[in-house]
């Protein structure tokens, strides 16, 4: 797991959150208008959430298409997902497939000579992921994975967990701790387990850092 893979894993989480918030608001507006038909009819969902969800979907597929052009042959399952509509029942499932494919090819992506279009698509996508997490106060998906044997207590491979999360400043945080003795490891001193795609520099909005 890397920062690149972790951020990509948030895309279906964000889409699901925005979809669910629109469904809940739509139901509430429907119930209210059914009781009071004298009120002016309102849009039964948050337009900003719908626009943001569409924008994230566009950004994910734009980046996915740029990488698929560079890594051939791209599997049919991926290309089908990249052409999925923005309907929530398609976009949510497709986002998992696209993110998983990009993550699974991280080592190959790190070795590519990026095109200007791919760089622009990556900048837009990863900036958008962080901004939407902050804007809608979405609880980022936390991932815990088994890593290795604890160097302090000697417990076997299943003892040490790596946990990934996103801090309030938008930066990806990585910690490792033994669940037996509690020993914590400095992630910066641990050897990398995968090629790391260089992520765009993150500059959080002023209101997020205050």
Secondary structure, 3 states (H helix, E strand, C coil): CCHHHHHHCCHHHHHHHHHHHHHHHHHHHHHHHHHCCCCCCCCCCCHHHHHHHHHHHHHHHHHHHHHHHHCCCCCHHHHHHHCCCCCHHHHHHHHHHHHHHHHHCHHHHHCCCCCHHHHHHHHHHHHHHHHHHHHCCCCCCCEEEECCCCCCCCCCHHHEEEEEEECCCCCEEEEEEECCCCCEECHHHCCCCCCCCCCCCCCCCHHHHC
